[in-house]
Amino acid sequence: MNVVRLTIFCFVLTMVLIPLFPKWGQAASQEDLVNRIQLLEIQIQQLKELREQQKLSVEKEQHCIKVVGTEKFCKCIAEKLPNDVGFEKYVHILVSTPEELRYESLKPEEKKLIDAVHASREKCVEKGFFR
């Protein structure tokens, strides 16, 4: 009799559990779908930021060409300058003395930016683009 009860219990339990499995799979696939959507949103944001950086780079290059007139050098400068530095700021940093920039009293990240501007120019000059 116990075998019959156990068999019936297993049968009933199976009938109750079978409908739950698709829901578990569906929940997992919905979670996977949400994760994929979030990843896609991140990638879209990164693409927008990249486009904005490219736009700024073209703008820097065009300003440089107006002033300097050397396309290769200006393309190099536009690519090498930090994103936060436009061509006008680049010129200001280069023509200003450390005292005028108050370099010693600047925050470390501001010093790093100024150093990056000088390094960008040096790299482009070393490549011979300014001759």
N, C-alpha and C positions, 0 to 999 in steps of 0.2 A: 504494500500500500504506500509506503514511503517513496518508492521509486516512481509510482504513478503521480503522487503529489509533487515530487521534485520535477518531473517531466512537465506537468501542467504549469508549475510555477515558472520554469524556464521558458515555456512557450509564451505565457502571459508577459513575462518580463521582456522577452524578445519583441513581442508585438508592441509593447509600450516604448521600447528604446529605438526601434527602427525609424519611426518618424522623426526622432530627434537628431539623427546623424546628418541629414541634409541641412538642418538649421545650423549645426555646428560648422559644417563646411561652408555654408553661406556666410556665417559670421566671420569666419577666417578670410573668406574672399572679400567681404566688405571691408575688413580691416586692411587687407592688402591693397584694395582699391583706394582707400583713404590715404595710405602711405604713398602710393604712386602719384596721387593727385598732389599731395604736399611736396613730393620731390619735383614734380613738374612745375609747380608754382615757384619753387626755389630756382630752378633752371631758367624760368622766364625772367625772374628778377635779375639773375646774373647776366642774362642776355641784354636786358635793358641797361644795366650798368656798363657793360662792355660797349654798347652802342653809344652811350653818353661819353665814355672815355675816348672813343674814336672820333666823335664829333669835336670834343675839346682838343684833341691832338691835331685835327685838321685846322681848327681855328688858330691854334698856336703857330702852326706851320705857315698859314697865310699871313699872320701878323709879322712873323719873322721875315718872310720873303719881301714884304713891303719895305722893311727897314734894311735888311742885309742883302737881299737879292740873290743869295746862293741857295738853290733848292736842296742840294744834298745835305748841306749843313743844317738848314732849317728843318728838314725831315728828321734828321738825327736828333736835333734839340727837342722837337715836338714829341718824339718817342721816349727820350731819356728823362725829360723833366718830370718831377713828381706831379701827380694829378692836380694837386692843390695850387700849382704854380702856373699862372698864365704867362704870356710873353712879356707883358708890362712889368709884372713882378720880377721876372727873370732879369730884365734889364736893370730894374731898381736895385736888386741884390748885387748884381755885378758892378755897378758903378758906385755903390756906396761902400764906405770904409767900415771896418768892424765897429769903430766908435760910433759912426752914424747909425748903424743898425743896432747899437747897444748889445752887441753879440755876447759879451760876458754876463749880462744880466738876463739873458733869454732862458727860457725853459729848455730842457734837453731836447724835446721834440722839435722846437723851433730852431735850435742849433743844427739838429740833424737835417732839417729841411734846407737850411742855408748851405750846409756842407754838400748836400745832394745836388743843389743847383750848380755849385762850382765844379763838382765832379762830373756832372752831365756835360758841361761846357768843355771840360778838359778831354773827356772821351771823344767828343765830336771833333775837337781840334786835332787830337792825336791821329784820328783816322784820315786827316788831310782834307776834310770837307770844306775847310775855310780858306783854302788857297785859291 
